[in-house]
Amino acid sequence: MLKHRGFPGRLTGTDYQFTIRRANPRGVTALTRRERYADRKPADRRADTGFMKALWDHFADQPFERGNLDAGRLSWLFGREVLPHDDPFDPESYDALLIIDEAAARLAFPDAFKDEDWA
């Protein structure tokens, strides 16, 4: 399992984790698309925005390996802002490649991109 060095382990000041320390010995947690309903807590929304910002700052528009990124946190973005890059895609692999759909990410999380200069 690839460990993404320099990637934040959690949202600052919270217990919302972004990475895992070690591979799960009982098997890899599959990535699944989780629905983000309008009544989600503000803290959950901040965690999603913070995670998207960290993903963009670390990987931008390049494909990246799932590695030690938290499956639960990824699943809130998977299938919308974070897409499979592999074909066929294995949702239960730490080696699976993902990519950020920049247009969808900017639309869903404008605060994650507010510090950037772009036309």
C-alpha positions as CSV (number, residue, x, y, z in Angstrom):
1,M,0.0,0.0,0.0
2,L,1.4,3.3,-1.1
3,K,1.6,5.9,1.6
4,H,1.1,9.4,0.3
5,R,3.8,11.4,2.0
6,G,2.9,15.0,2.8
7,F,-0.8,14.3,2.5
8,P,-2.7,15.5,5.6
9,G,-3.8,12.7,7.9
10,R,-7.0,14.5,9.0
11,L,-8.9,17.7,8.9
12,T,-7.1,20.1,11.2
13,G,-8.6,20.4,14.6
14,T,-11.0,17.5,14.1
15,D,-11.2,13.7,14.1
16,Y,-12.2,13.5,10.4
17,Q,-9.5,11.2,9.1
18,F,-8.1,11.5,5.5
19,T,-5.6,8.6,5.6
20,I,-5.1,5.2,7.2
21,R,-1.9,4.1,8.9
22,R,-1.8,0.5,7.7
23,A,-3.5,-1.9,5.3
24,N,-6.5,-3.7,6.7
25,P,-5.4,-7.3,7.4
26,R,-9.0,-8.6,6.9
27,G,-9.3,-7.1,3.4
28,V,-9.5,-3.8,1.6
29,T,-12.6,-1.7,2.2
30,A,-14.3,-1.2,-1.2
31,L,-14.9,2.3,-2.6
32,T,-18.6,2.9,-3.1
33,R,-20.6,5.9,-4.0
34,R,-22.2,7.4,-0.9
35,E,-25.1,9.9,-1.3
36,R,-24.5,13.4,0.1
37,Y,-27.9,14.5,1.2
38,A,-28.7,18.2,1.7
39,D,-29.2,17.8,5.5
40,R,-25.6,16.7,6.2
41,K,-24.0,18.3,9.2
42,P,-21.8,21.4,8.5
43,A,-18.8,19.6,10.0
44,D,-19.2,16.8,7.5
45,R,-19.4,19.3,4.6
46,R,-16.2,21.0,5.9
47,A,-14.5,17.6,6.0
48,D,-15.5,16.9,2.4
49,T,-14.3,20.4,1.3
50,G,-11.0,20.0,3.2
51,F,-10.4,16.5,1.7
52,M,-11.1,17.8,-1.8
53,K,-8.7,20.7,-1.3
54,A,-6.0,18.2,0.0
55,L,-6.6,16.0,-3.0
56,W,-6.3,18.9,-5.5
57,D,-3.3,20.4,-3.7
58,H,-1.5,17.0,-3.8
59,F,-2.6,15.5,-7.1
60,A,-4.3,18.2,-9.2
61,D,-5.5,16.8,-12.5
62,Q,-3.1,13.8,-12.5
63,P,-4.1,10.2,-11.9
64,F,-3.3,9.0,-8.4
65,E,-3.1,5.7,-6.6
66,R,-5.7,5.1,-3.8
67,G,-2.9,3.9,-1.4
68,N,-3.5,4.9,2.2
69,L,-6.4,7.4,1.5
70,D,-9.4,6.6,3.7
71,A,-12.0,4.6,1.9
72,G,-14.9,6.2,3.9
73,R,-13.8,9.8,3.0
74,L,-13.1,8.9,-0.6
75,S,-16.5,7.3,-0.9
76,W,-18.3,10.6,-0.2
77,L,-16.6,11.9,-3.4
78,F,-16.4,8.7,-5.5
79,G,-18.4,8.6,-8.7
80,R,-18.8,12.3,-8.8
81,E,-15.7,14.4,-8.2
82,V,-13.3,11.5,-7.9
83,L,-13.6,8.9,-10.7
84,P,-11.9,5.6,-11.6
85,H,-9.0,6.0,-13.9
86,D,-8.4,2.2,-14.5
87,D,-10.5,0.1,-16.8
88,P,-11.5,-2.3,-15.4
89,F,-11.6,-0.7,-12.0
90,D,-11.1,-2.7,-8.8
91,P,-12.8,-0.9,-5.9
92,E,-11.1,-3.2,-3.4
93,S,-7.5,-2.5,-4.4
94,Y,-5.0,-0.1,-2.7
95,D,-3.3,0.1,-6.2
96,A,-6.4,1.3,-8.0
97,L,-5.9,4.6,-9.9
98,L,-8.3,7.5,-9.5
99,I,-8.5,10.9,-11.0
100,I,-10.3,14.2,-10.0
101,D,-13.0,15.4,-12.3
102,E,-12.0,19.1,-12.1
103,A,-15.2,20.6,-13.5
104,A,-17.4,18.6,-11.1
105,A,-15.1,19.3,-8.1
106,R,-15.0,23.0,-8.8
107,L,-18.8,23.1,-9.0
108,A,-19.4,21.0,-5.9
109,F,-16.6,22.5,-3.7
110,P,-15.9,26.1,-4.8
111,D,-14.3,26.8,-1.4
112,A,-11.6,24.2,-2.1
113,F,-10.5,26.2,-5.1
114,K,-11.1,29.8,-3.9
115,D,-7.4,30.5,-3.3
116,E,-6.4,29.7,-6.9
117,D,-6.0,32.0,-9.8
118,W,-7.8,30.5,-12.8
119,A,-9.6,32.0,-15.7
